[in-house]
């Protein structure tokens, strides 16, 4: 009788929970962006802006930008829960871009932008430091 090689799934470590955390945070950041976008589109007086708008765009432009970024972040977060490699890469890229967008939006709502930047930095850390520990589906 021949021996059959049994492929065992790699054992998940404690640190793989950080990827789940990253996924949850991406969904939360996406929800924040959706809310920011909807407020910018439908409640113009909510954010403090100058007559020129918020850094290169008027408030409506920022509203659409945040709305679309929110949808992308939620999709990436769902991919992170599946342990997808593409989602880890896209998550880091998205979080970096979102930090820049939030810095530009900070003039309109500084406290909210600071909270989102903090969450983005935690997501980047979780996905880079512990990303390789989720190379299988959960």
NORLIN-V377064 format. One record per pair of residues at least 12 apart in sequence whose C-alpha atoms are under 6 Angstrom apart, sorted by sequence separation. I is the first residue (numbers start at 1). J is the second residue. D is the distance in whole Angstrom. If there is no record, write none. Layout:
I:J:D ; I:J:D
This chain:
99:117:5 ; 40:59:6 ; 41:60:5 ; 41:63:5 ; 40:63:5 ; 95:120:5 ; 37:63:4 ; 37:64:6 ; 37:66:5 ; 37:67:5 ; 92:124:5 ; 33:66:5 ; 34:67:5 ; 33:67:6 ; 34:70:5 ; 33:70:5 ; 31:70:6 ; 88:127:6 ; 30:70:4 ; 30:73:5 ; 30:74:5 ; 26:73:6 ; 27:74:4 ; 27:77:5 ; 26:77:5 ; 83:134:5 ; 23:77:4 ; 83:137:5 ; 82:137:5 ; 23:80:5 ; 23:81:6 ; 49:108:6 ; 48:108:5 ; 20:81:6 ; 47:108:5 ; 22:123:5 ; 22:126:6 ; 18:126:5 ; 16:133:6
